[in-house]
Each structure stands twice: as structure tokens, then as C-alpha cells.
Amino acid sequence: MSPIDLRSDTVTRPTAAMRAAMAAAEVGDDVYGEDPTVARLERRLAGDLGFEAGLFVPSGTQSNLCALLAHCARGDEYLVGMEAHTYKYEGGGAAVLGSIQPQPIAQAADGTLPLEALEKALKPDDPHFARTRLLALENTWHGRVLPQDSVVAAAAWARSRGLAVHLDGARLFNAAVASGRPARELAAPFDSVSVCLSKGLGAPVGSVLLGSAALIGAAKRWRKMLGGGMRQSGMLAAAGLHALDHHVERLAEDHARAARLAEGLRGVAGIAVAGQHTNMVFIDVEAARLRALAAHLEAHGVRASIGYLPTVRLVTHLDVDDAAIARAIEVFRAFA
């Protein structure tokens, strides 16, 4: 049987229809600004989400980094969640490549950054300190949709302190579908937004950074320096356009399957369901049994990211159907 890959929604493969759209894409040299399909993708997302311009880049990590570099100068600082992707899982790029200091802040259980903690972390205008320039949020965070009222409040606080606001919206459309709010509304409080096409939307590669024309102009220069300029990349952009047309509403199916997976694992001996949010299920496993679980899943064709921590994340996506969920539940039950 085909393996069931629950490691991440980054493992999806292009559908036949997406491959056809890629093969038919009109292309040009995008470094010269001549790829019409890339330009169409950038205009499409910028228009949909309410921004002046967009920039197609190879990855979400590069998109976030281009945003941080465009917002901040050497010696500046950005405020960010301690468990945020831009801080914890992107190789420290802002600090290493941009000399931008992150100021990590402990997130609340729902992923929000308490205003009192933000206020305490804000640096005064003093040469002893890095200059605080930016607040970075993430939606979804560990699958959780940030409460929109808290997002609006945090953005308002940041602007009252002279800060710009960036959103790592890698799974912004998951947040929109789960909350019932338009993605444009979720993006509205921000000066820049990064949207990933290669996670739940199912494109093979690529993210788009959105912002003002001036910000995107600066980010484009950084993209070049980071090696992110691509030539006939319209074939990749075509996959993103197809995903926007056909794969957004279906994210609700991933959320429903994650809920079904969580329900099926409740009561299984040795496994505690810690939570289910959008397309992610978190389970707690006794540390002494982690390696045994990893071996059992591998032997039965289920792939999961199991490391040294007792909490394991399981992610549903385009390539996980109802039958796969049912089979995964049976494999976990057999382990118990």
C-alpha cells in the first residue's frame, strides 16, 4: 500500500491538473521582470489580499527573511514569538545575514503575544539597545488561528510605537477557511504578509511576499542577494495560480480529516491527544516509547516526524484521503 505521510503538508505532490497548468504556462525571464505568469501570480495575490505589490520567491523562509531585511537595518530588532517559525525554525537568518536582533517573547497558549509583554520588550531610544523596528506574528501558529481581535490590537499597539507589522502567513488560507473570515480581512492589519503556496495549497514550491510597492522593491533587491532570483519561473507560478483557483476551499477537508484522526486516537492506550487545530493533530507519547512508535509506524507505512520530544505533530493535507485516515488510526491502535 502507498505510504501515508503525516509529517507535514509540505510533502504534497502536484495533481495532474496542476502539472498540466505548469506545462502550459507562458514564461519569460523573471529576473528581467519578463515572466508574465509570475507577474500574474504577484498581481493576483496582492489584489486579493489588499496590497500594492507582491514578490514571488522560492520559499517561505526566504520570503520572511526578505521582509525582515526590508523592514529593518543592521542593529535593529524585531519582536517575535518564542515559538514562532521566523525565530525558531529559519536558521537564525535575520541575525546571521541581516544583523537584525530578534527579541523573543513567550506566547500565550493561543499563540498571541500579550500586549504587556510587548510593551516590556520595547527598547527605548538609547545607544545601549538595539532599535525596535518591527513586530512579527504568525497565523496559523501550530495550527491555531490567531484571534483576530488580538491581532488588530497588537498591530494597533505596534503602530502607536512606530513599529511596522509583518505576518508569517504561511498557512493564512487555513486560518481563513477555519475562521470563516476572508483572507483579506486577516491580512489587513499588516504592512507585509508572506503566503506559502507549497503547504496546504499543494504547489510544489514557492511563496509570495506582499506589501507596499516601496517595501517590495527593497525586498526584490534582497531576494537577488539571497540567490532567490529565478528565470523562467512561470512554470512554478502557474502551480500557485492553480492552487489559488482550486485548492483553497478544499482546505476544509484537511481540517475535517484532522478532526477525524484526533477523534480516532482518543482513548488509545499510551497516546494522549493534546489538541487538534486546523490540519494539525498533536499527540503526547511516553518518551520511553517514542522509538518503538517510530519503528511501528514505519513498518506499517505511516510516516510521522518523531524526534526526542514526547509531543508528535500529525498533519493532514491534499494527499491524505479518508481511507488513509482510517488506516492511520488502525495502525496507531495496533501499536497500543
N, C-alpha and C positions, 0 to 999 in steps of 0.2 A: 504494500500500500504506500501511497505517497506520504512523505513526512508532513507532520503538522507543525508549522513553525510559529511559535508564540513568543519568540524573543523580542520582536519589535514590529511596528508597522512600516519600518524601512525595508523589509525583506520582500515586499510585493514585487511581482513581475508585470510588465506591461501586458494588457489584454490584447487580443487580436485586433480589435478596433483601434486601440491606441497605437499599435505597431503600424497599422495602415495609415493613420494620420501622420505619423512620423515619416513614413516613406514618401508620402505625398507633399511634404512641407516644402514651401518655397524658401530658399535660403540665399544668404549673402554673407559678406564678411562683417561680423558684428563688431569687431574692434574698430572698423571704419564706420560703424553705425549703419551698415547697409543690409542687415538681415531683416527682411520685412516681418517674418514670423515672430522673431524676438521682440521687435517693436510693437507688434500687435499684442503680445502677451503683457508687456510692460504697461501699455496703454489700458488694456482690459482691467488689470488688477488695480491700477491707480484710479481709474474711473469708478470701478465697483466699490472701492473702499474709501474714496473721497480724498485722494492725494493728487498732487500736481504731476508727479513723475514716478517711475519705477526703474529698477535695475535688476536684470537677470544675472544671477551668479551661480557657481557650481554647487554650493552647499549652504545649509543654514548656518553653520559655523562661520563661513566667510561673510555671509550676509550680516550677521550680528557684529562681526568684527569691523566690517566696513562702516556700519552705523556708529559704533563706538569711536572709531578713528575720525569720522566726520564730525561728530558732536564734540569731541574732547581733544585737547592738545597735550603735549608732553607735560607731565607734572599735574595734570588734572585728575579728578577722582569721579567714579560713578558709584551710586548707591544701588545695591543689588541683594536679592535674597541669598541666604547662605546655602540653600539647596537649589538655586537657580542654575539652569543649564549654562548660561553665559559665564557664570562664575566657576562652576564646579566641573563641567564636562567639556570645556572647549580649549583645553590645553594652556590656559592662562595667557591666551593670545594678546589680550588688551595690554597686560602688563609687560609681556615679553617683547612684543612687536611695537606697541604704541606708547610705552612708558606711562600708561594710564593705571592709576591705582584703584583697585576695587575696594569698596567698603562693604563687606558682607554683613547682612542683618538677619537675625533669626526670624524665620517666617512663622506666622500663626498656622494652626492646623489646616486652615482652608487655603493656605498659600499666600495670604495677604501680608503686607508689611505694615505693622502698626504705626500710625502717624507719630505717636510719641517716640518710638524708636528711630524713625526717620529724622525727627527734629533733633534728637540727641546726637545722631551721627553727623549732622550737617556741620561743616567746618567753618569757622569764622575767617574773615579776610585777614590772614596773618601769615607771614612767610614761614612760620613753623609748620604749616599744614599744606597738604595738597588742596587744590581748589576744587570744591564740589561743583560739578557741572551738569550731571545727568542722573536721572532715576530710571532704572531698567526693571520692567516687570515681565512676567511670563504667563501666557494663557493659551492652552491649559497648562497647569502645573501638576505633575504626577497624575495626570488625567482629570484633575479637578478644574472646574470652571470658576474663575475668579468672580466673586460677587461684583456686579457692575457698579453698585453704589460705592464700594470701597475703591474701585479703580478710578472712578470720577473724583472721589475725594483725594486720593493720592496724587493724581495729576494736578488737581487744583492747588494742593499744598506745594507741589514742586514748582509750579509756575509762580506762586506767590513768593518763592525763594529764589527766583531767577534761574531755575533749572529747566532743561529740556527733558522730555519723557520718551523713552523707547520701549517698544513691545517686542519681545521674542514671541511672535505668534505662530510658531512652527505648526501648532495644531489649532489655529484660530477657527477653522471651519468646523472642527469637532466641537469647539466651545459654542459656536453659533447654532449648530444643529441641536445640541443638548439643551441650550438655554432657551431656544425659540426666539432669540434676538438676531437681527441681521448682522452679518459680519461687519458691515459698515458702521453700525452703532458701537460694536465692541472696539473698533479701531479708532473711533472719533476722538477720544481723549489724548491721543498720542501724536508726537511730532514725527515719529518714524515707526514703521512696523515691518517686521520680517515675516514672510509667509513661506512655509516649506511646501513644495509640491510632491516630494518623494516619500512622505509618510502616509497618512491615511488616504490622501488623494491618489496615490498609486502610480505617480510618474516615476521614471527610473532615476532621475537626477534633477537637482535644481531648486533654487529658492528665489524669491523676488523681494527686494528691499524697496519700500515705499516711503516717500517723504516729499518735501518741497523740492522745486527744481534746483535750488542752490545746494541743498543737502545732497541730493542725488548726484549732482555734478562733482561734489567733493568725494562722494563715495566711489564714483566711477574711477577717479584718479587712484584711490586706494586699491580698488579691485585690480587695476593694472599692475600696481606694485606688488600685490599679493599673488600675482600669476593667475588671476581669475578671468582674464580676457579670453573669450572663446571665439573661434572663427565662424564656421557655418553651423552655428548652434541652434538654428531654427528647427532642426530635427528634434532637439530636446525641448525647445519651447512649444512645439506642436503637441508634445505629450502633455505638457502643462495645460495648454488650452483645452485639450480633450478632457483632461481630468476636471477642469472647472465646469465644463459643459455636462459631464456625465457622472462624476464621482462624488459630488458634494452631498446631495440629498441621501445617497445610499450610506453615508456615514452612520445614519440611524440604525442600519442593520448591524454594523460593528458594535454599536453600543448595546443593542438588544442581545447580541450573542455574548458579549462580555457579562451582561447580567445573568444570562442563562448559565454560563460557565461558573460564575460565582455561586449561584444557587445550587448547582450540581456538586460543588466541592464542600458545601456546608455540611457538617456532620461527619466528614471523612476523618477517620482516626489519624492523628499525627499531623493534620493540616488544619490551620485556622485561617478563615477568610478575614483578612484585615480590612478589606474595603474593595469597592468597585466604583470606578469613576470613568465615565465615557467609555472608551475602548480598552480600559486597563483594569486588571484584577490583581490585587496584592494578597499573597498568602504568606503566612508565617509557618515555618517548618523548624523543628528542633535542629539545632546546629549539628548535633551528632549524626543526624540522618540526611544531611544535605547531599553528601557524596553518594549515598545509596539512592536517593531520589534522582539525582542526575543520571546515574547509571541505568536506573529503571526506565526513565523516560526515553533515554537514547535507545535502549534495547527495543522499545515499543514504538519508535518512530515519532516521538513528540520532542520538539526542541524548545528549550527554555533557558533563559540567562540565569544560571545558578552560580553564584560566587561564594564568598565566605560569610556573607550576611544572612541571617535567618529569614529575611523578607525577600520573597521572589515575586517579580513582576511578570504577568502574563498579558500579552497584547493581542487583541483581535484586529483583523484587517481584511482587505479585499480578497486575499487568497485563503481565508478560513471560512468555510461554509457551515451549515447546520450539522451536516454529517461529521465534520471534523470536530466540532464542539462536543457532540455526543461521544465520539471515540476518545477524545482527550479526557473527558470525565471518567470514562470506564478505565482508562489507563491509570489515572490518579487513584481511583478506588481500589484497583488491583494492588497498587503499592501499599495501601493501608492494610 
